[in-house]
């Protein structure tokens, strides 16, 4: 019997619906500013958390019992069958995967590749009769023990070579399935101690690996967007891809700022000491905003718990920045979120995605209303309006002596002006109350 047997496709029933397995706010065909909600949000289900994760934590092992758990091809295909059953129930337009999520682990690179190619063919066949497409693919270069000291940054050149070869197969797989993006997630591209680390060497290796990814993708016809996902701290103490600013500096150093964008995760932004909207706004200002992993952390535990989003304020402020930047192009909203290990039932997985999709949809609506109203943006523009004066603009191409002479001549003695933060916070609260 199929794992999700008895669960009907999720329908939009409106805000007053008491049905826990219906959308209350996500109406895929509803239009906001000329685009449907489906086109705005571009939802994706993450294969790893939804189908590969077993419910363990640092203090206990597997709590989930899924019929597709196992290390052979039959179980991998059963997992794909269950995935497409869930996709049909949710009706989301995309999914995302790592290579290890969809294929069994082999005894060699050749066996890994053969397993991956067989599963790509199997998934491709299923996609022919489904409406769900691939938002992005990626390689898991962090879970296996060979990557304990990194992949691109590993001190062992054989690990670097194995990683490069794996990246090639994953780009090929993503291209074959029509993926719109390819993401590099450097889960162990960092270090634990400087006592055994050559920072300059490791950074140079990471830069060369990324250049090779771009070169291979373009040479072999993959024209999708390539992205890096910033990741601070966990699991290594110092990550080379700590946040958006760090990644941008890295891209500039290797001349890739015009080729590579970022996939920003809400939980990672918090771990880096930022807000999600800060990372989104910074990426947009730098021209590298690509896609998002939507989730949340438990703010009391202080680590990356990958929970489904529930905060209307957080989703509203996030989509406000995304809409201000013009919205997604090839990117989208991937739920890099997992059930709690006590949530054992098939319905739990469906309900979790419904709740995440609904809170994002409601946040999008509120963000669109806030942007359309224009009051918040007008306040920002008014705060910087002095820079519209010719003498103010001229300062940015002037020099200190000339500016000092002008201050003395005109007896400039500015008084502080209120930033009106509380008034603006109250304005946002009108939309998210």
N, C-alpha and C positions, 0 to 999 in steps of 0.2 A: 504494500500500500504506500502511495506517495507520502512523504513526510508532512506536507502541508494539506493533506486530504481534509475536506470539509470546510476549508477557509476560502471564502469567495473573493473575487477581485474587489479591491477597495474602491468605493465610490465616494464622490463628494456629496455630502448631505447637509452642509451648511453649519453655521456657528451654534445653532440650538440643538443639534443632533446629540442624543445620549449614547449613540453607538460607538463603542470604544474601537471598533475596527472600521471606522469611516473617517474620511477627511472632513474636518470642520472648517478649514481655512484654505487648503490647497485645492484650487479648482484649476486644473491644467489649462483649460481653454479660456479662462478669464483674462482679459487684456488690461495691461497697465502701460500707458504711454506707447501704444502701438505694437507691443509684443505680448504674447501670452505668458502666463506664469511659468509654463513649462519651458518656454524659450529663455525667460529671464534666469530661472533657477538652475536648469540643466542638472537635475539630481542624478547621482550615481550611488550604487551600492558597492561597498568594499568587500571583495571576495574573502580577504584574510580574516577580518573580524567576524563576518557573518557566517562563514562556512569552515574556515580552517582553525579558528581559535577553539580551544577545548575547555575553557573556563577555569584555568589554573591561575594561581597567584604565587608570590614568593613563599607562602606558608602552606600551600596545598596544591595537589594535582588536579586532574581533570574532574569536572563536575557534570559536563555535558555528555550525553550519550547520543551521538548522531549515527545513523546507519551508514553514512559514507566515511566514517573515520577508518583509516587503514592505509597501508603503504604500498598498495598495488594499483595497477591501471583500472581495474574494475571499480575500486572505491573512488578513484579520481573522477571517473565518468559518472558514477552515482552522485558525487558532489556537484558536478556540473548540471545534472538533471534537476537536483534540488534547487540549485541557484536559479535556473531559468523558470522553475515553478514559482519561486518567490518574485522574480522579476515580473511575471505575468500577473501576480496578485497585486503588486504595488503599482505597476504601470509606469515606473520611472524610466527615463529614456536611456540611461547609461549604467555601466558598471566599470570597475577598475580591478586590476590584479597584479600581484607579484608572480614571477615564474613558479616559485615553490608552492604557491597557493593552489595552482591548477595541475601540477604534475607530481608524480612520486619522485622521491630522491633516489638517484641511481648510484652505482658504485664508481662511476667515472664521469668525466665531462661528456664523453660520447653518449653514455646512457642517459644522462640528464637531457641532452639535446634531443635524442630520439623520443624520450618521454614527452618533452615539451612539444615537439612537432606533432606527435600523435594527438595530444590534447588540444592543440590549436586547431587541427583539422576537425576534431569532434565538436569543439565549441563553435567553430565556423559554420558547421552544418546546422547546429541548433539556432544560430543567429539568422539563418536564412528564413526561418518561419517565425521569428520573434521580432518585436519592435525595438528591442534593447540593443544599443550599440556600445562600443568601447570608448570610454572617455580617455583613459590612459592606461598604459602598461608600465611596469617597472621590474627591476631585478632585485631580489632579496640577496644582498651582499653583506649580511650581518648576522643571521641566525646560526649558520653552520660554524663549527669550531674552527674551521680554516680561517675564518674572518675575525678571530678574536683580537687581532691587532690591526684591524682595518682591512680594506679592500684595495682601493687606489693608493692609500697611504701606508700600506703594509711594508715593513722592512724586508720581507722576503719577495724577491722578484717573481718567483713562481706563483705566489698568491696574486700579485698584480696581473700576471699573464692569464691566470684562471678567471679572474674578475673581468678582464677585458674581453675574453672569449665569451663569457656568460652574457655580458652586456650586448655583444653582437647578436647572440641568439634571441635575446629579449626584444631588441629593436626590430629584428626580423619578424618575431611573433606579433608584436604590436602593429607593424605595418600590414601584415597578412590579414589581421582581423579588422583592418580599417580604423585603427586607433587615431584619435584626433590630436593626441599629445603623447609625449614620453617623459616620465619623471625619474629623476635620480634622487634617491633617498639614502643619504650617507649615514646610516645608523651607527657605524663604528668608525667613521672618519674623524678621529680625534685621538687623544692620548690620556693616559692616566698619570704619568709622571715625566718630568723633564729629564730625570736621571738616565733614561734609556731612549730619549727621543731627539731626533734631528728635525726640528720644526721646518727649517727651510727646505730640506729634502722632501719631506712629506707633502708640504704645500705644493711644491713643484710637480711632484708625481700626480697629485689630485688635479692640478691644472692641465697637465698633459693628457690625462685620461678623459677629462671633459672635452678637450679639443678634439680628441680622437672620436668621441661619440658624435659630436657635431659633424665632423668630416665624413664619418661613415654614413650617418643618416642622410646627409645631403647627396653624397655620391651615389647612394643606392636608392634614391627616390622616395625616402620618407620625408615628406614636407610638413608634417605636423609640428606643433610647438614643442620644443625641448625645455624642460623646467627642472629646477633644483628645489627641494623642499628644505627650508631652514630647520635645523634641529639643535637646540641647546642641551647641554648637560647630558642627561640620560642617553645611552648607558655609560658613555665615557665622560670623564670629568671635564675635559676641554674639547669641544667640538669645533672643527674648522668652519662649519656652516651654521654658526650660532644663531643668527637672525638675518633679517632682510638687509640691513646695512652691511653686515659682514659679507654676505653673499655678493652684494653689489660691488664691494671693494675687490673681491676675488675675481668677479667677472671682468671688471675694468683692467685688472692686472694682466689678464690673459686675452684681452681684446674680444670678449664674448658678450659684452653688454647688449649688443644688437641681435644676438642669436638666442640667448637663454633668458627665460623669465622665472618667476618663482611660483611654487604651489605652497600657499601659506596655511598652516594648521592652527586653529584656535588654541589648542592646548599647548602647542610649542611656543606660541607668542607669550602665553602666561609664564611658562617656564623660563623664558628669556627676560622676564621682568617688564614686559610690555603689555599693552592691551591689544586685542585682535585688531581693533580699528586703527591703532597706530601703525601696525605692520602693513595693513592694507593701504592706508593713506601714503605711507612712505614708498611702498612699491609702486603705487600709481604715480607718485610725483617723479619717480626715477624711470618710469616707462617700462617696468618689468612685472607688473601685476598680471598673472596668468590664470590661476585657479585657486580653489580653497578646499581644504579638508575641514569639514564642519564637525565639531565635537565640543566637549567641555572637560575641564578638570574638576576634581573635588578640591575646593579651595582650602579645606582644612588639612588635607593630607599632604599637599604640597608637591605631588608628583603627577605624572602623566597618566590619568586614569581612563582617558578615551571614552567618556560617557556621552550619550546622546544629548543634544542641546535642549534646554528647557527655558532659557531666559529670553523674554521678549526684548528687553533693553539691549542685550548683547547682540541678538540677531538684527535688530533694527539699526543699531549703529554700524554693524558690519555691512549690511546691504546699502546703507546710506553712502558709505565710502565706495562701494562697488558701483552703484548707480552714478555717483558723481564722476567716476572714472570712465563712464560710458558703458558699463556692464561687461559681462563676459563675451569673449569672442569664441575661442576654441575651448576655454576652460569651463568649469562648472562647480557644483556643490557636491563633493563626495563625502559621504558619511563615514569618516574614519572613526567609527564608534562601535563599541561592543556592549553586549548585554552584561548585566551583573552576573556573577557566577552562580547566584541562586535563582536566576530566571531561566528555568529549564524547558519550558514548553514551546512548541512551534508558534503559538499565538504571541508569545513574548517577543519573538524576533520581528513579527509583522507589526505588532503594536509599537515597538520601539521606533521603527522606521516611520510609521504613521505620525507619531508624535514629533519626530524630528522634522519631517516634511511640513507638518502643520505650523510649527513655531517659526520655521524659516519663511514659509509663505506669509504668515501674519507679519513677521518682521519686514519682509519685502514690501508689503502693502503700506505699512506705517512709514517706512523709509521713503517710498515713492511719494506719499502724501507730504512728508516733511520737506522733501526736495521741491515738490511742486509749489508748496506754500512760499518757499524762498526766504522766509524770515531769518532762518539760521545763517544761510549764505550771505544775506544782506548785512547781517551783523559783522561777519568776518570781513566783508568788503569795506564796510564803514570804518572798521578798526585800522585798516591799512590805506585808507583813502588819501592820507597825506602824501603817500608816495606817488600819487598821480601828478603832483605839481612838477613843472619842468626843473626847478632848482633841486628838488629831491631826486629826481631821476638822474640828474647830472652828477650827483655825488658818487654814483656807482662807477663812473668812469673818470673820477677826479683824483685828487691826492690829498693827503692829510693837511699839508700846509695851506692849500687853497680853501679847504673846508674850514680850517681854523680861522682864516682871515674873514670868511663870510660870517661865522658865528660872532666874531668880535665886531664886525661892521654893523650887523643887524641886531646886535645885543640879544641873541637867541638865548632864552632861559626857560626851557619847557617845563610845564607842570605835568605831573603824572595823570594819566587817564585810566579810569576803571576798565578792567577787562570784562566785567559783568558776567563772570562765570556762573554765579548762582541763577541769574535770570535765564541764561541759556540752558542750564540744566533743568530748570523748571519748564522751559519750552519743550524740551525733549520729553519730559514726564507727561505732558499733555497727550503725547502720541502713544505712550507705552503704559499708561495707567490702566 
